[in-house]
Amino acid sequence: MCHFRLIQLWVGVMLQTQPFFIAGIEDAEEARNNAFGAMGMFLVCFILSIAGIWYDSKYKMDPSTSEPEGEYQLSNDDVPTYGTAH
């Protein structure tokens, strides 16, 4: 996945500095803007995802304390392995 973003960066730089090396491009400026835009959109989504993961891990509530008292709850105790290799 990361290599795809590096390719977008490389294509953007090539379109900016030497667009004649890439065949089939009708509008080099639009292609360059699209390559840099896609790379920027990926970076924004990646940073927001990392922030969301960090926020969830920091402020995660224990499910056994957030549910009402009458609800079914799984045990938080150690579960026996009954002879398995774990």
Secondary structure, DSSP 8 states (H G I E B T S, - for coil): -HHHHHHHHHHHHHHHH-GGGSTT-S-HHHHHHHHHHHHHHHHHHHHHHHHHHHHHHHS---HHHHS-TTS-----S----TT---
